[in-house]
Amino acid sequence: MRPAAFVFAVASLAQWLVPLVGVWQHERIIARGVAVRFECAAPDPYDPFRGRFLAVRPAETMVLAPEGIAQSADGANRIMVPVWATLVADEHGLSHIKSLSLEPVSGPTVIRLGARLSGETNGAKMVMISWPLDRFYLNERLAPDADRLVAERLGRGKPPVAEIRLLDGQAVLTDILLDGVSIRETVKQQAK
């Protein structure tokens, strides 16, 4: 086989292999991962390139800084560092960050997040959390109704709940729940 043909064959294989590995990892997390839930706000933005989706913003964005986190050299706190958060469920089944670590930790409810120093509260360093989950896609026709339902519930003080699956520090957003029911089912019931 000539070198050019070999390079073409490898490039062609990689073109298919890379997305397939991503899909396999996604499905593996859904099948084997631990389910956790957390309150969120989910407005429905429209993006001309990505279509309609619910923007998932976990309620917990500011937490105590982990030991040893450093401030950037210029003091501007723009550096986002990876942290590993251990989640714990409360009496209502909603998860919250129990602890953050700069070193990788393992466990069924550990998720890798981004964090940057945000300031101090009562003398304690605080970090702003960047969650790896920010968009929940659903059928284009259902998205406006889903947005309306979420806005109504938020107005009544009932935030939506994001359900995610965790495996080996990675997370997949699997559903948005309104009063314990999938948003897809709720919107379909409203449409009838």
Helices and strands as residue ranges (DSSP letters): H 3-32, E 34-41, E 46-47, E 51-55, E 57-58, E 62-64, E 81-89, E 95-101, E 110-121, E 124-130, E 135-137, H 143-155, E 161-167, E 170-178, E 181-182, H 183-191
